[in-house]
Amino acid sequence: MKIFDSLFAEKTDEAPISEKLKTLREQTEQKSSEPLKKKPWECLPQDFAVTDTETARQFFFACNGSRTIMEKHFPKEVTEAFDALTESSMRRAFTLEYALGKFDALLDGSEEDIPSVAHDVIATAGYWGMDYYDPVFIEKLMAVAALSNKRSPNTADRFGREYPVQVRHDTWIKDYLRRYNNGGEYILKVKPLVEQTSDYMNAKYSPPYEHFIGEVISLCNTLKGLLLETQLPDSSLSMEFALADDEIIDKILGEFSAQCKGSSGHIKGMIHQLNCTYGIRTPEFFLTAASDAVDRESNNSWDTFRFAAVFFAEDVTAVFECRRDKNGYFVPEKKYETQYPILWGYSKKIARAVALYRNRSAKEDFQNSHAECCLHSANYDRQKELCRRFGDCFGFMRERINGQSISETLTELIDCCEEVSPIIGIDQTTFNEPATEAEIIECEEKNGIKIPLPMREFLMFSNGASLFEYSTTVYGTSEIGSITLDGYDDENAEIYIPIGDFIGDGTMFVLNKTSGEVGEYDHETGEVTLYGDFEVFLAEVMDFHCSDYMD
């Protein structure tokens, strides 16, 4: 009690609690008597409908580009009309206009809540796919960032150190800037923002920084790294793009195999990503990507990449992951220091080699100059060879084929999956452990069915499977019966039981409970197209997928 007394005793200038409650009640009553301000979409005319692009634009602006509001507060036909009248490019233009208007409102003072407005802009732009590299947008963003710094009031943490409150909420800057890639025409437009933020933070603070300030500094360094990646390394480093020869590829494959230590699960998850067709050659080493993520346009903001390097004089091959250092360069992770101490002897050159490898314009020039080499085809051949090298992923499945009546079809299925694995990825096909006789009998009794011999043999080969990018699924004994047509299509539910599905359009594969035939159930029409027995069904699946992939 004395603690509470002492706390209130220090605040002699405050009104008694009863007075505070009275004031609060009066304020609440006053607010409740005020008319509620209508939302923008509530002000549209009763007969509002989307009939042209200008109306669509008004529709978009009224609900701040929110698809949720559009679907919730507008008639279905209006939303459908909006979609019909507006292409994706038009919606991006709407979004850009909306974003610039919001930023202008912040700059002219009609809007004051910078974090909320900016977060709203980023969320809307992200949903509708706005062009983040538009130079006008970048210019406005930098102006808003500068305004944010000017408005930031100072406060103190428990150690008495001051910091601007706004910095805690400036993660929206990170949300936007992380979308930059190293090949965009406007990447250099970011440099003033990087320098401005960095100078501001360095002038205001000295290490160690608070964790949220560290985020901003980290962001600046990452962007500096991206800027460096747009520039070629010093000519004195003697780096160039080059095709990998067979000896280098064999060394990389050998090291990768040693790292996997024969673990088929690890291989399945990673092997199809290896890309060693070309890379950066220096007098000391050859560096290439050990993951196709490095080459993907959508993954340019990742902070982790996997590379492989062959060091000539030392006859050492390393497969390792990189992370950005404080200067924005990609450097090998510390966990590889014991395994590959040589990486730290060449750390600077490796960082510059990675920067050159990720330089999109330089890479495209190299690829164009070697178009006759068919780099894509060469890389496909390397991946195919790699899949053959680690054939145990499919080889152990072949060992399960032993005199079944559908042995020929099972062999063809394994061959088909292995053939397309370099294209779709070796981890995009999953076979399960074989079902036991007891599991099959339990499944039959639970569902009141008799599983025909071809399907029975498949389950004893693999108790369920996901095939061809998981687009076709065959249920295992524990899954059969978990999905039924009861209550949805009672007439067919008496005849058929789902045994698999075709992901993407709601199609199900069903088993006729009486005849044992397998068919395709159309959930929209309720029609069933029969294939025949389960073996014919597998042949149809292979024909559909393999002809598509191989074409």
C-alpha positions in Angstrom: 0.0 0.0 0.0 2.9 2.3 0.8 4.2 1.8 -2.7 1.0 3.0 -4.3 0.8 5.9 -1.9 4.3 7.0 -2.8 3.6 6.8 -6.5 0.5 8.9 -6.4 2.1 11.3 -3.9 4.7 12.3 -6.4 2.0 13.3 -8.9 0.5 16.2 -7.0 -0.4 18.1 -10.2 -2.8 15.4 -11.4 -6.6 15.6 -10.8 -8.2 13.0 -8.4 -9.2 9.7 -10.0 -12.9 10.5 -9.7 -12.4 13.8 -11.7 -10.6 11.8 -14.4 -13.4 9.4 -14.7 -15.9 12.2 -14.9 -14.0 13.9 -17.6 -13.5 10.7 -19.6 -17.3 9.9 -19.3 -18.2 13.4 -20.6 -15.7 13.0 -23.6 -17.2 9.6 -24.4 -20.8 11.0 -24.4 -19.8 13.9 -26.6 -18.2 11.6 -29.1 -21.2 9.2 -29.1 -23.5 12.2 -30.0 -21.4 13.1 -33.0 -22.6 11.7 -36.4 -20.4 8.9 -37.6 -18.3 9.7 -40.6 -19.1 7.5 -43.6 -16.5 5.4 -45.2 -15.6 6.3 -48.8 -17.3 3.3 -50.3 -20.5 4.1 -48.4 -20.8 7.4 -50.3 -21.1 5.8 -53.7 -24.5 6.1 -55.4 -27.1 3.3 -54.9 -27.0 2.4 -58.6 -23.2 2.3 -58.7 -21.9 -0.3 -61.1 -18.6 -0.8 -62.9 -19.2 0.0 -66.5 -16.0 1.6 -67.8 -12.3 2.0 -66.7 -12.9 5.4 -65.1 -15.7 3.9 -62.9 -13.4 1.0 -62.1 -10.7 3.5 -61.0 -13.2 5.3 -58.7 -14.2 1.9 -57.4 -10.5 1.1 -56.7 -9.8 4.4 -54.9 -13.0 4.3 -52.9 -12.0 1.1 -51.1 -8.2 1.9 -51.0 -7.5 -1.0 -53.4 -8.7 -3.5 -50.8 -9.9 -6.7 -52.4 -11.5 -7.7 -49.0 -13.6 -4.5 -48.9 -14.5 -4.9 -52.5 -15.8 -8.4 -52.0 -17.5 -7.7 -48.7 -19.2 -4.3 -49.4 -20.0 -4.5 -53.1 -22.4 -6.7 -55.0 -20.8 -9.7 -56.6 -21.6 -8.5 -60.1 -19.8 -5.2 -59.4 -16.6 -7.0 -58.3 -16.9 -9.3 -61.3 -17.4 -6.3 -63.6 -14.2 -4.7 -62.1 -12.2 -7.8 -62.9 -13.6 -7.9 -66.4 -12.8 -4.3 -67.2 -9.3 -4.1 -65.7 -6.2 -5.9 -66.9 -3.3 -6.4 -64.5 -1.4 -3.6 -66.1 -4.3 -1.2 -65.5 -4.6 -2.2 -61.9 -0.9 -1.6 -61.4 -1.4 1.9 -62.9 -4.3 2.5 -60.5 -2.0 1.4 -57.6 0.8 3.6 -58.6 -1.5 6.6 -58.8 -3.0 5.7 -55.4 0.5 5.4 -53.9 1.8 8.7 -55.3 -1.4 10.4 -54.0 -0.9 9.0 -50.5 2.8 10.1 -50.5 1.8 13.6 -51.7 -0.7 13.8 -48.8 2.1 13.1 -46.4 4.4 15.6 -48.0 1.8 18.4 -48.1 0.6 17.7 -44.5 -2.9 16.6 -45.2 -1.9 13.2 -43.8 0.4 12.9 -40.8 0.6 9.3 -39.7 3.6 8.2 -41.8 3.9 4.6 -40.7 0.2 3.8 -41.2 0.0 5.5 -44.6 3.2 3.9 -45.8 2.2 0.5 -44.6 -1.2 0.9 -46.4 0.6 1.9 -49.6 3.0 -1.1 -49.4 0.2 -3.6 -48.6 -1.9 -2.3 -51.5 1.0 -2.2 -53.9 2.1 -5.7 -53.0 -1.4 -7.1 -53.6 -1.9 -5.5 -57.0 1.7 -5.9 -58.2 2.7 -2.3 -58.6 5.9 -1.4 -60.4 8.2 -0.7 -57.4 11.0 0.5 -59.7 9.1 3.5 -61.0 11.5 6.4 -60.6 8.8 8.8 -59.5 7.7 6.4 -56.8 11.3 6.0 -55.5 11.7 9.8 -55.5 8.5 10.2 -53.4 9.6 7.4 -51.1 12.9 9.1 -50.4 11.1 12.4 -49.6 8.8 10.6 -47.2 11.7 8.9 -45.5 13.4 12.3 -45.1 10.2 13.7 -43.7 9.9 10.8 -41.3 13.3 11.5 -39.9 12.5 15.2 -39.4 9.3 14.5 -37.6 10.8 11.8 -35.3 10.5 12.9 -31.7 13.2 11.8 -29.3 12.7 9.6 -26.3 15.1 7.7 -24.0 15.5 4.1 -23.1 16.1 2.7 -19.7 19.8 3.5 -20.0 19.2 7.1 -20.7 20.2 6.9 -24.4 18.0 8.9 -26.8 16.6 7.6 -30.1 13.9 8.7 -32.5 10.6 7.0 -31.9 9.9 6.7 -35.6 12.8 4.4 -36.2 10.9 1.7 -34.3 8.2 1.8 -36.9 10.2 2.3 -40.1 10.2 -1.4 -41.0 7.9 -0.4 -43.9 11.0 1.0 -45.5 12.5 -2.4 -45.3 9.4 -4.0 -46.6 9.7 -1.9 -49.7 13.4 -1.8 -50.3 13.9 -5.5 -50.0 12.0 -5.8 -53.3 14.9 -4.3 -55.1 17.0 -6.6 -57.3 20.6 -6.2 -58.5 19.6 -5.7 -62.1 16.9 -3.1 -62.0 17.4 0.1 -64.1 16.6 2.2 -61.1 18.7 0.5 -58.4 21.1 3.5 -58.3 18.1 5.7 -57.3 18.3 3.9 -53.9 21.8 5.2 -53.3 20.7 8.7 -52.0 18.3 7.0 -49.6 20.9 4.6 -48.4 23.4 7.4 -47.8 20.8 9.7 -46.2 19.6 7.0 -43.8 23.2 5.8 -43.0 24.5 9.4 -42.4 21.5 10.2 -40.2 22.0 7.1 -38.1 25.8 7.5 -37.8 25.5 11.2 -36.8 22.9 10.4 -34.2 24.3 7.3 -32.6 27.6 5.5 -31.9 27.9 1.7 -31.5 26.5 -0.4 -30.0 23.2 0.3 -31.6 19.8 -0.7 -30.3 18.4 -3.8 -32.1 15.8 -1.8 -34.1 18.5 0.8 -35.1 20.6 -2.2 -36.1 17.9 -3.2 -38.5 18.1 0.1 -40.3 21.9 -0.1 -40.5 21.7 -3.7 -41.7 19.3 -2.6 -44.4 21.6 0.1 -45.5 24.5 -2.3 -45.8 22.5 -4.8 -47.7 21.5 -2.1 -50.2 25.2 -1.1 -50.5 25.9 -4.7 -51.3 23.3 -4.7 -54.0 24.8 -1.6 -55.4 28.2 -3.3 -55.5 26.7 -6.2 -57.3 25.7 -3.9 -60.2 29.4 -3.1 -60.8 32.1 -5.4 -62.2 34.9 -6.3 -59.8 38.3 -4.7 -60.2 40.1 -5.9 -63.3 43.1 -6.7 -61.2 41.1 -9.6 -59.7 41.1 -11.3 -63.1 37.5 -12.6 -62.9 35.4 -13.7 -65.8 32.4 -15.8 -66.6 33.4 -19.2 -68.0 31.8 -22.5 -68.9 32.6 -25.3 -66.4 34.6 -28.2 -67.8 33.8 -31.9 -67.0 36.7 -32.1 -64.5 35.3 -29.2 -62.4 31.8 -30.6 -62.5 32.9 -34.0 -61.4 34.7 -32.5 -58.4 31.7 -30.5 -57.4 29.4 -33.6 -57.8 31.8 -35.6 -55.7 32.0 -33.1 -52.9 28.2 -32.7 -53.0 27.9 -36.5 -52.7 30.3 -36.6 -49.8 28.3 -33.9 -48.0 25.0 -35.8 -48.5 26.7 -39.0 -47.1 24.3 -41.1 -49.1 21.2 -39.7 -47.4 18.4 -40.1 -50.0 16.1 -37.7 -48.1 18.8 -35.0 -48.2 19.6 -35.6 -51.8 15.9 -35.6 -52.7 15.5 -32.2 -51.1 18.5 -30.5 -52.7 20.1 -32.4 -55.6 17.9 -31.0 -58.4 18.9 -27.4 -57.5 22.5 -27.9 -58.3 23.6 -25.7 -61.2 27.2 -25.9 -62.3 27.1 -25.3 -66.1 29.0 -22.0 -65.8 30.5 -19.8 -63.2 33.2 -17.3 -62.3 36.8 -18.3 -63.1 39.8 -16.7 -61.4 43.5 -17.9 -61.5 42.9 -19.5 -58.1 39.4 -21.0 -58.2 36.2 -21.7 -60.1 32.9 -20.6 -58.4 29.4 -21.5 -59.4 26.0 -21.7 -57.8 24.9 -24.8 -55.9 21.3 -23.6 -55.9 19.1 -22.3 -58.7 17.7 -19.8 -56.2 20.7 -17.6 -57.1 19.4 -17.3 -60.6 15.7 -16.7 -59.8 14.5 -13.2 -60.3 12.0 -13.6 -57.5 14.7 -14.5 -55.0 17.1 -11.6 -55.4 16.5 -10.3 -51.8 17.4 -13.6 -50.1 20.1 -13.3 -47.5 21.3 -16.9 -48.0 22.7 -18.6 -51.1 24.5 -21.9 -51.7 27.6 -21.9 -53.8 30.3 -24.4 -54.9 34.0 -23.6 -55.5 37.0 -25.7 -56.8 40.4 -24.4 -55.7 43.0 -25.4 -58.3 46.4 -25.3 -56.5 45.1 -26.8 -53.3 42.9 -29.4 -55.1 40.0 -28.6 -52.7 36.3 -28.5 -53.5 33.8 -26.8 -51.2 30.0 -26.7 -51.2 28.9 -24.0 -48.8 26.3 -21.3 -48.0 26.8 -17.6 -47.9 25.3 -14.7 -45.9 25.8 -11.0 -46.2 28.4 -9.4 -44.0 28.3 -5.9 -42.6 29.4 -4.4 -45.9 26.6 -6.1 -47.8 28.9 -8.8 -49.4 28.0 -12.5 -49.5 30.7 -14.4 -47.5 30.8 -18.0 -46.4 29.0 -18.8 -43.2 31.2 -19.4 -40.1 30.0 -23.0 -39.7 32.2 -23.9 -42.7 35.4 -22.5 -41.2 36.5 -25.9 -39.8 35.3 -27.9 -42.8 36.8 -25.6 -45.4 39.5 -23.4 -43.9 40.6 -22.4 -47.4 37.4 -20.3 -47.8 38.8 -17.7 -45.3 42.0 -17.4 -47.2 40.1 -16.3 -50.3 37.1 -14.7 -48.5 37.5 -11.3 -50.2 37.8 -12.8 -53.7 35.0 -15.1 -53.1 32.8 -12.2 -52.1 33.6 -10.3 -55.3 33.1 -13.5 -57.4 29.7 -14.0 -55.9 28.9 -10.3 -56.6 29.9 -10.8 -60.2 27.9 -14.0 -60.5 24.8 -12.2 -59.3 25.4 -9.3 -61.6 22.4 -9.9 -63.9 23.6 -7.7 -66.8 27.0 -9.3 -66.9 25.5 -12.7 -66.7 23.1 -12.0 -69.5 25.9 -10.7 -71.7 27.8 -13.9 -71.1 24.8 -16.1 -71.8 24.1 -14.2 -75.0 27.6 -14.5 -76.2 27.4 -18.3 -75.6 23.9 -18.8 -76.9 25.3 -21.4 -79.4 26.3 -23.5 -76.5 22.7 -24.0 -75.4 23.4 -23.3 -71.7 19.9 -24.2 -70.7 20.2 -27.6 -72.4 23.7 -28.1 -71.0 22.4 -27.5 -67.5 19.5 -29.8 -68.1 22.0 -32.6 -69.1 24.1 -31.9 -66.0 21.0 -32.2 -63.8 19.9 -35.4 -65.6 23.4 -36.9 -65.1 23.2 -35.8 -61.4 19.9 -37.6 -61.0 21.3 -40.7 -62.5 24.4 -40.4 -60.2 22.1 -40.5 -57.2 19.7 -43.1 -58.7 19.1 -44.7 -55.3 16.2 -42.2 -54.9 14.4 -44.3 -57.5 16.6 -47.4 -57.5 15.4 -48.5 -54.1 11.8 -48.3 -55.4 12.7 -50.7 -58.2 13.8 -53.3 -55.7 10.2 -53.5 -54.5 9.0 -54.6 -57.9 9.1 -58.4 -57.7 6.7 -60.4 -59.7 3.5 -58.4 -59.2 0.9 -58.6 -61.9 1.4 -54.9 -62.6 5.3 -55.1 -62.4 5.6 -53.7 -66.0 3.5 -50.7 -65.2 5.3 -50.0 -61.9 8.6 -50.1 -63.7 7.3 -47.7 -66.3 6.1 -45.4 -63.6 9.5 -45.3 -61.9 11.2 -44.7 -65.2 8.8 -41.9 -66.0 9.3 -40.2 -62.7 13.1 -40.4 -63.0 13.0 -39.1 -66.6 11.1 -35.9 -65.7 12.9 -35.3 -62.4 15.6 -33.0 -63.9 12.7 -30.8 -65.2 10.4 -30.7 -62.2 12.8 -31.5 -59.4 13.6 -34.9 -57.8 11.8 -33.9 -54.7 8.5 -33.5 -56.5 7.7 -37.2 -56.4 7.0 -39.0 -53.2 6.5 -42.7 -52.7 5.6 -44.1 -49.2 6.6 -47.2 -47.3 4.7 -50.3 -48.5 1.3 -51.1 -46.8 1.0 -54.4 -44.9 -1.7 -57.0 -45.5 -3.2 -56.1 -42.2 -3.4 -52.4 -43.1 -5.2 -53.2 -46.3 -7.7 -55.5 -44.7 -8.4 -52.9 -42.0 -9.0 -50.3 -44.7 -11.4 -52.7 -46.5 -13.4 -53.5 -43.4 -13.6 -49.8 -42.3 -15.0 -48.7 -45.7 -17.0 -51.8 -46.6 -15.1 -52.3 -49.9 -12.9 -54.9 -51.6 -9.7 -53.4 -53.0 -9.0 -55.0 -56.4 -5.7 -56.8 -57.0 -3.9 -54.1 -59.2 -4.6 -51.4 -56.5 -3.8 -53.8 -53.8 -0.4 -54.5 -55.3 0.3 -50.8 -55.7 -0.5 -50.2 -52.0 1.9 -53.0 -51.1 4.5 -51.3 -53.3 3.8 -47.8 -51.9 1.1 -47.0 -49.4 0.0 -43.8 -51.2 2.0 -41.6 -53.5 2.3 -38.0 -54.7 3.3 -37.8 -58.3 4.5 -35.2 -60.8 4.8 -32.0 -58.7 2.2 -33.5 -56.3 -0.4 -32.8 -58.9 -1.7 -36.4 -58.8 -2.2 -38.0 -55.4 -3.0 -41.6 -54.7 -4.4 -42.1 -51.1 -2.9 -44.6 -48.7 -4.9 -47.0 -46.6 -5.3 -44.5 -43.7 -6.5 -41.8 -46.1 -9.1 -43.9 -48.0 -12.4 -43.1 -46.5 -11.4 -39.8 -44.9 -12.9 -38.0 -47.8 -16.3 -39.1 -49.1 -19.0 -37.8 -51.4 -21.6 -38.1 -48.6 -23.7 -35.0 -48.2 -22.3 -33.6 -51.4 -23.3 -36.1 -54.0 -25.3 -38.8 -52.1 -26.2 -40.7 -55.3 -22.6 -41.3 -56.4 -21.5 -41.7 -52.7 -23.3 -45.1 -52.7 -21.3 -46.2 -55.7 -17.9 -44.6 -55.5 -15.2 -43.9 -52.8 -12.4 -41.3 -53.5 -8.9 -42.9 -53.7 -7.0 -39.9 -54.9 -7.2 -36.4 -56.4 -5.9 -34.1 -59.1 -4.7 -31.0 -57.3 -5.6 -27.7 -58.9 -9.2 -28.2 -60.1 -11.0 -30.3 -57.4 -11.1 -33.4 -59.5 -11.1 -36.7 -57.5 -10.2 -40.2 -58.5 -12.8 -42.7 -57.3 -13.1 -46.5 -57.0 -16.3 -48.3 -57.9 -17.1 -50.2 -54.7 -18.7 -53.1 -56.7 -16.8 -53.4 -60.0 -13.3 -52.2 -58.8 -13.1 -49.8 -61.7 -11.2 -46.5 -61.3 -12.7 -43.3 -62.6 -12.4 -39.5 -62.6 -15.1 -37.6 -60.7 -16.0 -34.1 -61.9 -17.0 -32.2 -58.8 -18.8 -29.5 -60.8 -21.0 -31.8 -62.9 -21.1 -34.9 -60.8 -20.1 -37.0 -63.8 -17.7 -40.0 -63.5 -15.5 -41.0 -66.4 -14.3 -44.5 -66.0 -10.7 -45.5 -67.0 -10.9 -49.3 -66.2 -8.8 -51.0 -63.6 -6.1 -49.4 -61.4 -3.3 -50.3 -63.8 -5.0 -48.5 -66.7 -5.5 -45.5 -64.4 -1.7 -45.4 -63.7 -1.0 -45.6 -67.5 -3.4 -42.6 -68.1 -1.6 -40.6 -65.4 1.8 -41.2 -66.9 0.6 -40.5 -70.4 -1.0 -37.2 -69.3 2.0 -35.9 -67.3 5.0 -37.3 -69.2 3.8 -36.3 -72.6 3.2 -32.8 -71.2 6.7 -32.5 -69.5 8.7 -34.1 -72.3 7.0 -31.9 -75.0 
